[in-house]
Amino acid sequence: MSRVFAACLARMKVTAAVGLVIGCGGMQAARAQYVGQVSTIVVDARSGAVLSQQDADLRRYPASLTKLMTLYLAFKAVRTGQVSFDQVMPVSVHAAAMEPSKLGLRPGSHLTVEQAVLALVTKSANDAACALGEFLGGGDETRFAAMMTREAGRLGMYDTVFRNASGLPNPEQMTSARDLATLARHLIVDYGEYYHYFAVPGFYFHGRTVPNHDPMLGAYPGADGLKTGYTDEAGHNLVTSAMRDNVRLIGVVMGATSNNRRNRTMASLLDSSFQAEGVAPVPAGRPAMRPLLLARATTSSASARHGLRLASARLHGGADQVAAFPAIPAAYARLRRGHGAVVHAHPAPVRAHVHLVGMGRVAHGVHSHAKARS
């Protein structure tokens, strides 16, 4: 009997060892993330039609593109009245301990929901993303990640699983280029009134400028969001939306070997897709952007008390190519109730109250730092 037991035990050890080897091999394959194989897709934001795709259904690590779902749920919570942009959130020890890129938030400090939103779209701050996730998840980032996964399923993102709010490495956190295009389209269509946040070139937080990491905003005509992402395992990822002649496209590039290759691939894909949609190429030498002032009143608003002022935003082309779709008016002039936030088509009336961040300077300055997680 003891001999039989010993034999069974030996077989169990062998099985366990083989399983461990297979498991480690699977993790290694997951880490590899299809080295040298880039996943791309371009869709028409209005119709959802796919205009271009390459390996769009490969399951890949999203890196900081994860934050698009964090933002989607934040906008949903604001729309439904569960939270407000001016609501103050605590920063936990867990949130403050997140790896860079980060704002450097301290445990026990606070920031508003809107500050967190701006930190995600500009610096891709992991500490702010975690704090926002914990706040929306009732104090638990894991619970919030489960909410993210459920929302992904509801939106038809069937290849997506989330395990955190930031996109920091987790072998179980997966998505696809197609799913991210779906998410970006829902952000634009479902919460168009908040889409302008993605075009902010920078904001001021506790006396310092936080610039936007997205290079497409300053380089590609018509681009007005959405998000960059990078980790060693995921490679260089990008989701971009651009609008020309009333045609809005959404592009996704995942797994590029460098920022430059990622950006060139995105620009080429969008150019080809705009031409396929009948949109003429932008003439050489034509200015890609014209300045627009996005100002926050600095008097008694809650955001001003927390040291927040939005920097300048920009429009692309003429008035009919305004960044917002579909909910923000073409003049891009509005007063957001309860926030004292005014977007002016001309800077003169509020110039004395606003500090500007030049988009060209921001875009070139940020991307000299290669390998930062974002």
Secondary structure, DSSP 8 states (H G I E B T S, - for coil): -HHHHHHHHHHHHHHHHHHHHHHHHHHHHHHH-STT--EEEEEETTT--EEEEESTT--B--GGGGHHHHHHHHHHHHHTTSS-TT-EEE--HHHHT--SS-----TT-EEEHHHHHHHHHHT--HHHHHHHHHHHTTS-HHHHHHHHHHHHHHTT-TT-B-S-SS----TT-BB-HHHHHHHHHHHHHHTGGGGGGGG--EEEETTEEEE---THHHHSTTEEEEEEEEETTTEEEEEEEEEETTEEEEEEEEEESSHHHHHHHHHHHHHHHHHHTT-----TT--S-EEEEEEE--SS-HHHHTT-EE--EEE-SSGGG-S--SSS-TT--EEETTTTEEEESSSGGGGGG-----HHHHHHHHTTSTT---
